[in-house]
């Protein structure tokens, strides 16, 4: 999971939580247990949205499996409100053959939509926050802060 946390004195907790989900072809080829949510990092008043079916997307250019980052917590939204947001608006799709740069410059609409109820949190996400690399054929990703 990728957790976006407050880093200012007096503020703590997670304001945005994204979960890695292997694409259908990855789960069919290589079974993988879903990661357990980092509930201990989410404020007690927050509730996590249920994981929903992700709409199919076109296959990657190489035919390799796709990965997804699905938002399961966004500050200012109840679990029901987050569940009502269309899956395409709370999901980032990426191929296992190309690195993904995650950040405001790269997924502006995604972050703006999910943090519309918590506008003060948007500047806490860097323009290029992290790079995600998935190993082709292996249900594993590496996240590096940039």
N, C-alpha and C positions, 0 to 999 in steps of 0.2 A: 504494500500500500504506500501511497505518497500522502503524507500529512503536511499541510501548511499550517504553521503555528505562529502565534504571536511571539514577538521577541522584545517587546518594550517592558520596562519595569512596571509592575502592577498588573500586567496582563498575562494571562496564561491560558492555555488550551488550544484546541484545534479549530480553525474557522473553515477549513475545507479539507475533505478527505476523499481521495480517489483510490479505487481498487483496481488492481490488474486482473484482467479476465482473459484467459486464452481463447482464441477464436475456435469455432466449431471444428475446423480441420485439425487444429492442434489437440483438442480434447479427444477427438476420435483416434488420432494417431498415437498420442501419448497421454494416458490418463494422468491427471494431476489433481491433488486435493486443493480445494479453494482455500486461500489464506484466511486465517481468522482475523476479524476486524480488531484494530487497535483501540478497543473500547476504553481502555484505561486512559487514553490520551484525549478522549472527547469529554467535554464538560458534562456533568451529571444531568443537567437540564436538557441536553440535546438528545435527540433520538435519531437512529440511523434508518435510512430508507431501505426498504427491502430490495434485494438484488432482483432486477427485472430482466426479462428476455431482451437481448440486444438485437436490433434489426439487422438483417444480413446486409453486408456491403459487398461491393465488387471484389473479386479476389485480387491479391497483390499482383503487381506486374510480373513477378517471378514465379507466381503460383505458390509461394510459400505462405504459411498460415499467418493470419492477422492476429494482432493483440488489440485489446481495448483497455482504456482507462475509464472507469465508470464512477461518477460522483455518487458517493453514498452518504455524505454529510456536507451541508452548506449552511453556515451560520445564518440565522434569520428565517430559515425554512423549517417547518415541522416535517416529519417523515411523510405525512400525507401530501403536503404541498410539493415536496421534492419528487415524490412518486408521480404527481400530476404533470411534471415537466416532461415534454417528449424526450424519449431516449436519445434521439439524435442531438439534442441540445445539452445533454449531460454526459456525453460519451466522446472520447477522443479515440479514433481508430489509427493504428499504425502497423506497418508491415515488419515482419521479422528480418527483412533483408536491408533495412535502412534505419539509421539512428533517428530518433525523434527528439527535437529540442522543445522542451516544455517551458512556456512562459507567456507573458502578456503580449509580446510582439508576435508570437507564433499562433496563439489561440485566443485572440482578443475577445471575440464574441462569446466564446465558451466561458471565460472567466467573468466577463461583464454580466452575463445572464445569471450565473450561479451566485455572484456576489452582489446582485442588485439590491438585496435587503441588508447588505453589510458593506456599503460603499467604502467605508474607512479601511476595509481589509484589502481592497484591490491594490493599493500601492505596495503592500507587503509581498506581492508576487513579483519577482524580478522580471525584467523584459525577456531575459533568457535565464530561466531559473535552474533547469536541470537538463541533462542529456540522458535519454533512455535508449539502451541497446538491448535488443532481444537476440539470443543465440538461435540461429536457424536450426530447426529440428529438435530443439531442446526446450522444455517448458521452464525457461529461466530468463530473467531480465536483470540488467545492471543499470543502476541509477547513479549518476555522477552530478554533483552540484557544480554549476558553472559560474 
